[in-house]
Amino acid sequence: MGSKSGYVDLQVSASTWGGAKEQLERVYGAEQIINLREISNSGGGSSSDSGGLFGLAVIAGGIYLGITYWPIVLGLGVLYILYKIFI
């Protein structure tokens, strides 16, 4: 099937595992099928969007803390640099 290693990742649409296996054998000529698994394409979006929303909240919180406490962070940075230079 055009792969030097003999393994190719394929994705098919079928309503059952047997239908997917049959499709892989018939359409693609697969001789050995390993790691056959279901990939859900449900349109709910609640679980997939929560990661993006959480990341956005973390970034927004970091920006807020950076703006609010920048004098303290700057002061601690200067003290750290002086410590490394003189001690």
N, CA, C and O atoms as a DFTB+ gen file, in Angstrom:
348 C
 N C O
     1  1       0.816      -1.195       0.000
     2  2       0.000       0.000       0.000
     3  2       0.855       1.252       0.000
     4  3       0.371       2.320       0.376
     5  1       2.089       1.158      -0.402
     6  2       2.911       2.341      -0.540
     7  2       3.704       2.713       0.686
     8  3       4.191       3.841       0.767
     9  1       3.858       1.822       1.647
    10  2       4.618       2.121       2.852
    11  2       5.791       1.153       2.960
    12  3       5.628      -0.051       2.759
    13  1       6.975       1.679       3.277
    14  2       8.154       0.833       3.389
    15  2       8.059      -0.106       4.588
    16  3       8.526      -1.243       4.519
    17  1       7.460       0.357       5.687
    18  2       7.370      -0.473       6.883
    19  2       6.247      -1.494       6.783
    20  3       6.228      -2.465       7.540
    21  1       5.318      -1.291       5.867
    22  2       4.207      -2.214       5.728
    23  2       2.999      -1.826       6.545
    24  3       1.959      -2.477       6.447
    25  1       3.104      -0.779       7.353
    26  2       1.983      -0.341       8.179
    27  2       1.516       1.034       7.715
    28  3       2.325       1.926       7.461
    29  1       0.213       1.187       7.609
    30  2      -0.381       2.439       7.166
    31  2      -1.546       2.753       8.091
    32  3      -2.332       1.863       8.415
    33  1      -1.671       4.007       8.522
    34  2      -2.812       4.433       9.318
    35  2      -3.962       4.780       8.392
    36  3      -3.819       5.620       7.503
    37  1      -5.103       4.133       8.598
    38  2      -6.276       4.367       7.764
    39  2      -7.464       4.714       8.645
    40  3      -7.532       4.303       9.804
    41  1      -8.383       5.463       8.098
    42  2      -9.602       5.819       8.823
    43  2     -10.781       5.596       7.888
    44  3     -10.780       6.078       6.755
    45  1     -11.798       4.861       8.365
    46  2     -12.994       4.594       7.579
    47  2     -14.225       4.955       8.403
    48  3     -14.163       5.058       9.628
    49  1     -15.336       5.142       7.714
    50  2     -16.618       5.401       8.374
    51  2     -17.472       4.154       8.267
    52  3     -17.812       3.725       7.164
    53  1     -17.823       3.567       9.409
    54  2     -18.655       2.371       9.438
    55  2     -19.465       2.376      10.720
    56  3     -19.079       3.009      11.702
    57  1     -20.588       1.671      10.713
    58  2     -21.440       1.649      11.895
    59  2     -21.049       0.556      12.881
    60  3     -21.463       0.605      14.039
    61  1     -20.265      -0.429      12.453
    62  2     -19.830      -1.513      13.341
    63  2     -18.342      -1.795      13.131
    64  3     -17.741      -1.374      12.143
    65  1     -17.766      -2.525      14.100
    66  2     -16.368      -2.926      13.991
    67  2     -16.178      -3.857      12.804
    68  3     -15.207      -3.743      12.056
    69  1     -17.124      -4.783      12.642
    70  2     -17.036      -5.723      11.531
    71  2     -17.122      -5.021      10.185
    72  3     -16.430      -5.386       9.234
    73  1     -17.980      -4.006      10.116
    74  2     -18.093      -3.234       8.882
    75  2     -16.820      -2.477       8.569
    76  3     -16.414      -2.377       7.412
    77  1     -16.191      -1.946       9.605
    78  2     -14.927      -1.227       9.401
    79  2     -13.838      -2.179       8.930
    80  3     -13.065      -1.853       8.030
    81  1     -13.781      -3.377       9.553
    82  2     -12.774      -4.365       9.159
    83  2     -12.994      -4.815       7.716
    84  3     -12.051      -4.936       6.935
    85  1     -14.260      -5.058       7.382
    86  2     -14.579      -5.480       6.014
    87  2     -14.207      -4.403       5.002
    88  3     -13.689      -4.701       3.926
    89  1     -14.473      -3.164       5.355
    90  2     -14.140      -2.056       4.459
    91  2     -12.628      -1.946       4.269
    92  3     -12.163      -1.719       3.152
    93  1     -11.864      -2.102       5.334
    94  2     -10.403      -2.038       5.229
    95  2      -9.868      -3.156       4.341
    96  3      -8.946      -2.949       3.552
    97  1     -10.457      -4.344       4.480
    98  2     -10.009      -5.478       3.670
    99  2     -10.423      -5.320       2.205
   100  3      -9.629      -5.567       1.297
   101  1     -11.669      -4.908       1.987
   102  2     -12.198      -4.853       0.627
   103  2     -11.659      -3.655      -0.153
   104  3     -11.187      -3.806      -1.280
   105  1     -11.731      -2.463       0.451
   106  2     -11.363      -1.241      -0.272
   107  2      -9.848      -1.059      -0.346
   108  3      -9.310      -0.717      -1.399
   109  1      -9.161      -1.288       0.782
   110  2      -7.726      -1.008       0.825
   111  2      -6.864      -2.250       0.665
   112  3      -5.642      -2.142       0.561
   113  1      -7.478      -3.426       0.643
   114  2      -6.709      -4.656       0.478
   115  2      -5.854      -4.997       1.678
   116  3      -4.785      -5.589       1.531
   117  1      -6.307      -4.634       2.856
   118  2      -5.531      -4.905       4.069
   119  2      -5.486      -6.397       4.344
   120  3      -6.505      -7.084       4.276
   121  1      -4.297      -6.892       4.655
   122  2      -4.121      -8.309       4.978
   123  2      -4.092      -8.526       6.480
   124  3      -4.481      -9.592       6.956
   125  1      -3.643      -7.548       7.226
   126  2      -3.568      -7.652       8.679
   127  2      -4.075      -6.339       9.258
   128  3      -3.617      -5.263       8.873
   129  1      -5.022      -6.433      10.184
   130  2      -5.595      -5.242      10.806
   131  2      -5.303      -5.301      12.297
   132  3      -5.736      -6.221      12.990
   133  1      -4.563      -4.310      12.782
   134  2      -4.246      -4.234      14.207
   135  2      -4.669      -2.875      14.730
   136  3      -4.695      -1.896      13.984
   137  1      -4.996      -2.816      16.001
   138  2      -5.348      -1.583      16.691
   139  2      -6.559      -0.897      16.046
   140  3      -6.527       0.297      15.750
   141  1      -7.609      -1.664      15.837
   142  2      -8.855      -1.121      15.302
   143  2      -9.600      -0.461      16.451
   144  3      -9.919      -1.125      17.437
   145  1      -9.883       0.827      16.343
   146  2     -10.539       1.547      17.437
   147  2     -11.539       2.550      16.898
   148  3     -11.490       2.960      15.739
   149  1     -12.454       2.932      17.789
   150  2     -13.508       3.873      17.425
   151  2     -13.058       5.295      17.716
   152  3     -12.486       5.579      18.769
   153  1     -13.324       6.178      16.773
   154  2     -13.051       7.596      16.945
   155  2     -14.385       8.305      16.872
   156  3     -15.058       8.273      15.841
   157  1     -14.764       8.938      17.950
   158  2     -16.070       9.586      18.013
   159  2     -16.002      10.987      17.415
   160  3     -15.089      11.755      17.718
   161  1     -16.952      11.310      16.581
   162  2     -17.060      12.640      15.993
   163  2     -18.356      13.304      16.412
   164  3     -19.019      13.945      15.597
   165  1     -18.723      13.155      17.678
   166  2     -19.971      13.766      18.143
   167  2     -19.835      15.280      18.151
   168  3     -18.751      15.812      18.390
   169  1     -20.924      15.961      17.891
   170  2     -20.901      17.421      17.795
   171  2     -21.122      18.126      19.110
   172  3     -21.392      19.327      19.115
   173  1     -21.019      17.420      20.244
   174  2     -21.277      18.041      21.544
   175  2     -20.329      19.177      21.840
   176  3     -20.766      20.294      22.116
   177  1     -19.045      18.912      21.787
   178  2     -18.054      19.947      21.965
   179  2     -17.788      20.332      23.398
   180  3     -16.911      21.161      23.644
   181  1     -18.502      19.772      24.357
   182  2     -18.311      20.200      25.735
   183  2     -16.949      19.772      26.265
   184  3     -16.283      20.559      26.938
   185  1     -16.520      18.552      25.980
   186  2     -15.237      18.099      26.503
   187  2     -14.067      18.648      25.697
   188  3     -13.013      18.925      26.270
   189  1     -14.220      18.812      24.391
   190  2     -13.108      19.287      23.588
   191  2     -12.899      20.790      23.759
   192  3     -11.764      21.261      23.681
   193  1     -13.956      21.543      23.986
   194  2     -13.828      22.981      24.148
   195  2     -13.346      23.374      25.536
   196  3     -12.824      24.475      25.715
   197  1     -13.510      22.499      26.521
   198  2     -13.126      22.860      27.877
   199  2     -11.621      23.046      28.004
   200  3     -11.180      23.891      28.783
   201  1     -10.818      22.285      27.264
   202  2      -9.367      22.448      27.316
   203  2      -8.936      23.789      26.776
   204  3      -8.069      24.442      27.356
   205  1      -9.529      24.212      25.670
   206  2      -9.212      25.510      25.088
   207  2      -9.645      26.651      25.985
   208  3      -8.948      27.659      26.106
   209  1     -10.802      26.489      26.615
   210  2     -11.314      27.522      27.513
   211  2     -10.443      27.622      28.760
   212  3     -10.178      28.724      29.241
   213  1      -9.998      26.492      29.284
   214  2      -9.122      26.493      30.450
   215  2      -7.789      27.164      30.124
   216  3      -7.275      27.951      30.919
   217  1      -7.234      26.853      28.961
   218  2      -5.978      27.481      28.550
   219  2      -6.114      28.980      28.409
   220  3      -5.219      29.731      28.799
   221  1      -7.239      29.422      27.849
   222  2      -7.491      30.847      27.714
   223  2      -7.594      31.517      29.077
   224  3      -7.091      32.624      29.267
   225  1      -8.248      30.848      30.030
   226  2      -8.374      31.395      31.385
   227  2      -7.003      31.493      32.067
   228  3      -6.729      32.461      32.777
   229  1      -6.149      30.495      31.851
   230  2      -4.806      30.522      32.441
   231  2      -3.985      31.674      31.857
   232  3      -3.284      32.373      32.588
   233  1      -4.074      31.867      30.550
   234  2      -3.340      32.963      29.914
   235  2      -3.858      34.312      30.395
   236  3      -3.073      35.209      30.702
   237  1      -5.183      34.455      30.461
   238  2      -5.767      35.714      30.933
   239  2      -5.384      35.983      32.385
   240  3      -5.089      37.121      32.751
   241  1      -5.388      34.944      33.206
   242  2      -4.977      35.106      34.605
   243  2      -3.512      35.492      34.718
   244  3      -3.148      36.315      35.557
   245  1      -2.674      34.905      33.883
   246  2      -1.250      35.257      33.897
   247  2      -1.016      36.696      33.478
   248  3      -0.179      37.389      34.056
   249  1      -1.753      37.146      32.477
   250  2      -1.632      38.551      32.050
   251  2      -2.095      39.482      33.157
   252  3      -1.452      40.497      33.429
   253  1      -3.209      39.143      33.798
   254  2      -3.721      39.976      34.900
   255  2      -2.700      40.053      36.038
   256  3      -2.417      41.139      36.543
   257  1      -2.153      38.916      36.438
   258  2      -1.165      38.913      37.519
   259  2       0.101      39.652      37.114
   260  3       0.705      40.345      37.933
   261  1       0.504      39.511      35.860
   262  2       1.697      40.217      35.384
   263  2       1.517      41.725      35.407
   264  3       2.428      42.457      35.793
   265  1       0.345      42.191      34.995
   266  2       0.073      43.634      35.005
   267  2      -0.056      44.151      36.431
   268  3       0.445      45.228      36.754
   269  1      -0.724      43.387      37.277
   270  2      -0.976      43.829      38.651
   271  2       0.292      43.839      39.494
   272  3       0.520      44.782      40.251
   273  1       1.115      42.809      39.375
   274  2       2.258      42.654      40.274
   275  2       3.603      42.842      39.580
   276  3       4.606      42.312      40.057
   277  1       3.658      43.577      38.470
   278  2       4.927      43.722      37.761
   279  2       6.006      44.416      38.590
   280  3       7.177      44.072      38.424
   281  1       5.690      45.378      39.480
   282  2       6.784      45.961      40.284
   283  2       7.441      44.943      41.215
   284  3       8.657      44.967      41.403
   285  1       6.653      44.067      41.785
   286  2       7.206      43.046      42.686
   287  2       8.072      42.068      41.896
   288  3       9.165      41.710      42.334
   289  1       7.589      41.639      40.740
   290  2       8.343      40.698      39.911
   291  2       9.644      41.345      39.444
   292  3      10.697      40.707      39.455
   293  1       9.570      42.600      39.039
   294  2      10.765      43.309      38.602
   295  2      11.755      43.451      39.755
   296  3      12.954      43.239      39.572
   297  1      11.265      43.807      40.934
   298  2      12.139      43.943      42.103
   299  2      12.797      42.637      42.482
   300  3      13.988      42.611      42.793
   301  1      12.041      41.549      42.461
   302  2      12.616      40.243      42.778
   303  2      13.639      39.827      41.723
   304  3      14.648      39.202      42.048
   305  1      13.383      40.169      40.471
   306  2      14.335      39.874      39.408
   307  2      15.646      40.618      39.598
   308  3      16.723      40.050      39.416
   309  1      15.552      41.889      39.963
   310  2      16.762      42.688      40.210
   311  2      17.520      42.132      41.402
   312  3      18.744      42.012      41.354
   313  1      16.809      41.791      42.475
   314  2      17.472      41.214      43.649
   315  2      18.159      39.889      43.305
   316  3      19.262      39.624      43.782
   317  1      17.519      39.063      42.486
   318  2      18.113      37.794      42.084
   319  2      19.390      38.020      41.277
   320  3      20.392      37.338      41.492
   321  1      19.355      38.963      40.363
   322  2      20.535      39.266      39.547
   323  2      21.671      39.798      40.419
   324  3      22.820      39.384      40.262
   325  1      21.357      40.709      41.336
   326  2      22.381      41.217      42.257
   327  2      22.945      40.109      43.124
   328  3      24.149      40.078      43.378
   329  1      22.101      39.203      43.581
   330  2      22.557      38.082      44.380
   331  2      23.545      37.219      43.599
   332  3      24.578      36.812      44.130
   333  1      23.219      36.940      42.319
   334  2      24.090      36.109      41.502
   335  2      25.412      36.819      41.183
   336  3      26.443      36.163      41.037
   337  1      25.388      38.146      41.074
   338  2      26.600      38.884      40.751
   339  2      27.533      38.968      41.948
   340  3      28.734      38.735      41.812
   341  1      26.999      39.297      43.119
   342  2      27.844      39.591      44.273
   343  2      28.026      38.429      45.239
   344  3      28.894      38.510      46.109
   345  1      27.275      37.383      45.137
   346  2      27.423      36.283      46.090
   347  2      27.718      34.982      45.383
   348  3      27.873      33.948      46.032
